[in-house]
Amino acid sequence: MLRYVPFLLVLALWIYAFIDCLNTPEEQVRGLPKVVWVIIILLFGEVLVGPIAWLVAGKVRQAPAGGGSTPSEWHRNHRTTWVAPDDNPEFLKSLKEEAASSQNVKDEALLKDWEADLRRREEELRRRERGEEPRTD
């Protein structure tokens, strides 16, 4: 198995360089036209000349965004302060709003039930006053 590792590494670099070349916009290709770079990568990939030439000289490399700082430098300079939910005023406000809206829905449902019960009782009283038998539905 160990004897296949160098072959697999060469193949991986070859495939990476080929796909990177195909995905690179034409305006970021240096030196030669993109089609020529693809041919160089494919023809000289087995000896690593084509893929290494592409990675070194074929593509315009841009500095990382964020002033050239590494991700660890950026994270050191932009620390996020975590606040416990019970100390976070925005979270507490959202809980109050949610509770108020769900309470309103519950109140409206309870009010509708009471109104329906009141109508049923009023109808029952009217029937009794007329001398009719109350319905049992």
C-alpha positions in Angstrom: 0.0 0.0 0.0 2.8 2.4 0.9 4.2 2.1 -2.6 1.0 3.7 -4.1 1.2 6.9 -1.9 3.6 8.8 -4.2 1.5 8.0 -7.2 -1.6 9.1 -5.4 0.0 12.4 -4.3 1.1 13.2 -7.8 -2.4 12.3 -9.1 -4.0 14.6 -6.4 -1.7 17.5 -7.3 -2.4 17.0 -11.0 -6.2 17.0 -10.5 -6.0 20.0 -8.2 -4.0 22.1 -10.6 -6.2 21.1 -13.5 -9.4 22.0 -11.7 -7.9 25.2 -10.3 -6.9 26.2 -13.8 -10.3 25.5 -15.3 -12.0 27.5 -12.5 -9.7 30.5 -12.7 -11.2 33.5 -14.6 -9.2 34.4 -17.7 -8.2 37.8 -16.3 -6.4 36.1 -13.4 -4.2 33.9 -15.7 -0.6 35.0 -16.1 1.9 34.6 -18.9 0.1 32.2 -21.2 -3.5 31.8 -22.4 -5.6 29.5 -20.2 -5.9 26.8 -22.9 -2.1 26.6 -23.1 -1.9 26.2 -19.3 -4.5 23.4 -19.4 -2.4 21.6 -22.0 0.8 22.1 -20.0 -0.8 20.7 -16.9 -2.2 17.7 -18.8 1.0 16.9 -20.7 3.5 17.4 -18.0 1.4 16.3 -15.0 3.1 13.0 -14.5 6.4 14.6 -13.8 4.9 17.4 -11.7 6.3 20.1 -14.0 2.9 21.3 -15.3 1.0 21.4 -12.0 3.9 23.1 -10.2 4.4 25.6 -13.0 0.7 26.5 -12.8 0.7 26.9 -9.1 3.9 29.0 -9.1 3.6 31.1 -12.2 0.2 30.6 -13.9 -2.3 32.3 -11.6 -2.4 35.8 -10.1 -2.4 35.2 -6.3 -4.2 37.9 -4.2 -3.4 38.9 -0.7 -6.0 37.7 1.8 -8.9 40.1 2.6 -8.9 41.9 5.9 -5.7 43.9 5.6 -3.4 40.9 5.1 -3.9 39.5 8.6 -4.1 35.8 9.2 -7.4 34.4 10.5 -5.9 33.9 14.0 -4.8 37.6 14.1 -8.3 38.7 12.9 -9.9 36.6 15.7 -7.6 38.0 18.3 -8.6 41.6 17.3 -12.3 40.9 16.9 -13.3 39.0 20.0 -17.0 38.3 20.5 -18.3 38.9 24.0 -20.7 36.2 25.0 -23.6 37.1 27.3 -25.7 34.7 29.2 -29.3 34.7 28.1 -30.6 36.0 31.4 -28.2 39.0 31.1 -29.0 39.7 27.4 -31.6 42.5 27.2 -32.5 41.7 23.6 -33.2 38.1 24.5 -35.3 39.0 27.4 -37.2 41.5 25.3 -37.9 38.8 22.7 -39.2 36.5 25.4 -41.6 39.2 26.7 -42.8 39.8 23.1 -43.3 36.1 22.5 -45.1 35.6 25.8 -47.3 38.6 25.1 -48.3 37.4 21.6 -48.9 33.9 22.8 -50.9 35.2 25.7 -53.0 37.3 23.4 -53.8 34.2 21.3 -54.8 32.3 24.4 -56.9 35.2 25.7 -58.7 35.5 22.3 -59.4 31.7 22.3 -60.7 31.9 25.9 -62.9 34.9 25.1 -64.4 33.1 22.1 -65.2 30.0 24.2 -66.8 32.2 26.9 -68.9 34.0 24.2 -70.1 30.7 22.7 -71.0 29.4 26.2 -72.8 32.7 27.0 -74.9 32.4 23.8 -75.7 28.8 24.5 -76.9 29.7 28.0 -79.0 32.7 26.8 -80.6 30.5 24.2 -81.4 27.9 26.9 -83.0 30.6 29.1 -85.2 31.8 26.2 -86.4 28.3 25.6 -87.3 27.8 29.2 -89.2 31.1 29.3 -91.2 30.0 26.3 -91.9 26.6 27.9 -89.9 24.6 25.4 -87.8 21.6 26.3 -84.1 22.4 26.4 -82.0 20.8 23.6 -79.4 18.2 24.6 -76.7 18.7 21.9 
